[in-house]
Each structure stands twice: as structure tokens, then as C-alpha cells.
Amino acid sequence: MIFSIVISLIAGICSGYFADSGIYLNRIKFVSLIIFLFLVWFYGFYTFSMEWHNLFQQFSLINLIDLSPSFILFLLLTIALILFWKLSNKRKIKATNHIHLNPDFWISLLTQVMVAVPQLIIIIALSSLFQPSIITLIIIFGSVLWVEPSRMIRAEVQRLRSEGFVDAAIVTGFSFRQIALRHLIPNLIPVVKPVFLYGMAAVILSESGLSFIGLGVNPGTVTLGGLMAQAKENIDAWWLILFPGSCIFFTILSLSALSEKNKS
């Protein structure tokens, strides 16, 4: 859920803040960012695809160390991109060399596509394509559960965008990053907290269901859904249903109650 909330904040703030005006991107920075993403994919994923596969299959310190060259390359590429952007800032670039984009249109289009398909279907489909592991589930849940929180954050950011303190920050000369970190995100905490708690309950329930049908984490890892799945092979072991099921029930009930409390 931390991974999901980060994606939701980025998507929701960009979508809500630039809903009316759009964003003007420096053409040089935009092209360099596309090249940077391609290099990260090629050197950080494609070249080390076997090491990533081993890490997703079984998370261990040895598999993590094997990916250290990939992390070093990513760090070097990031430093090179930041230095290049600093050098480009020193040049005088005309307004015609900027690209106008509307992030609200593209993010809203993506959310509509994600909402059109049930989240559980997407999670089951992605889980069946990759080897079961904890990291795989984190990536799958984080890339699916960001849709609803981002729509709520977008609506709240649009409301905050019309407030006087945001206009004062713009007149003062604050950048978008400064406005987002100092003004928008602190005011989004009351919205994010109940969504985060409710999302944790949804993740626990979904992961238990995946482990129950054998699409969760590694078979050797003990999970509540895995314990309940063992009851299918031993019907007389009633405790394999009662205690894990009760734990799931009371955990989800507690998180739902905390979520409702934070809403009020």
C-alpha cells in the first residue's frame, strides 16, 4: 500500500493540479527523459533479466547482491540525467521549444481503462504470469490498487488548487515541487489515511485469496490463506479454518473500523 499510495499521490497531484492549464515541458528535458527510461529498461532490466527473474522467484540476499550492477548503473544514469538537466537550464531556450501536455487527460484515460476491468481479475492474471514471490505481489498490488486513491486525490487537489494559499505560493514564486511538498501533500493526509487503512484490508483479503488458490507467495511461505488451503486436504482439521479465518476477519474488521474513524 505504501507503493500504491506513492503512485496515487504522483498521479492524483499531477492530474488535479494541471487539469485546466496542462504542463509545458522543456523539449530537451522531455527527449532526454525518454532516452533515460529506455536506458534504464535496457541496462536495468533487459540485461539483468535472469537476475530479476531469480529475485522474483525467491527473494534472498544472494539474488539481491547479483542485481548490484543494475542498481549502480541506474544510479549513474540518474546522476548523468540530473547533470544534463542542470547544464540545459543555463541555456536560454525559447518558448517554442516547449511541449504542451495535459497529464489529466492521459491519467484519467488510464484510470478509466483500469476501472473497466475488475481489479481481482487483473491481480489473478498478473499473478499467474509470474513466479509467486513477495516482491511480485508487492509490484502487482501496487500497480493495481492506485486507481481509486488517485481519483480521490485528484478531486481534493482540484479543490485545494482554488484556495488562496496555493495562489499566494504561486505568486511568491514557488515551483510545482515546492507547492506539492509544502502545501498539497500535508493537506492530503486526512484523505490518504482512511484510503491507506482500507487498502491494507483489501490487500490482506486479496493476498489470502491468492494464497488459498495457490497464486500467492512461494509454497514454503506460511500465510493465512495457505493455512486455510491446507484444510481442503484434511477436512477433520477444523482449526485450520477457524483460527486463520478468524484472524483475517478481525484484522479486516479492525482496519475497516479505523478507516471509518479517520473519515469522521
Secondary structure as GFF3:
##gff-version 3
##sequence-region A 1 264
A	DSSP	alpha_helix	2	17	.	.	.	ID=ss1
A	DSSP	beta_strand	23	26	.	.	.	ID=ss2
A	DSSP	alpha_helix	27	41	.	.	.	ID=ss3
A	DSSP	pi_helix	42	46	.	.	.	ID=ss4
A	DSSP	alpha_helix	49	57	.	.	.	ID=ss5
A	DSSP	alpha_helix	61	66	.	.	.	ID=ss6
A	DSSP	alpha_helix	68	89	.	.	.	ID=ss7
A	DSSP	three_ten_helix	95	97	.	.	.	ID=ss8
A	DSSP	beta_strand	98	101	.	.	.	ID=ss9
A	DSSP	alpha_helix	103	116	.	.	.	ID=ss10
A	DSSP	alpha_helix	119	129	.	.	.	ID=ss11
A	DSSP	alpha_helix	134	144	.	.	.	ID=ss12
A	DSSP	alpha_helix	147	161	.	.	.	ID=ss13
A	DSSP	alpha_helix	164	172	.	.	.	ID=ss14
A	DSSP	alpha_helix	176	179	.	.	.	ID=ss15
A	DSSP	pi_helix	180	184	.	.	.	ID=ss16
A	DSSP	alpha_helix	185	212	.	.	.	ID=ss17
A	DSSP	alpha_helix	224	230	.	.	.	ID=ss18
A	DSSP	alpha_helix	239	263	.	.	.	ID=ss19
###
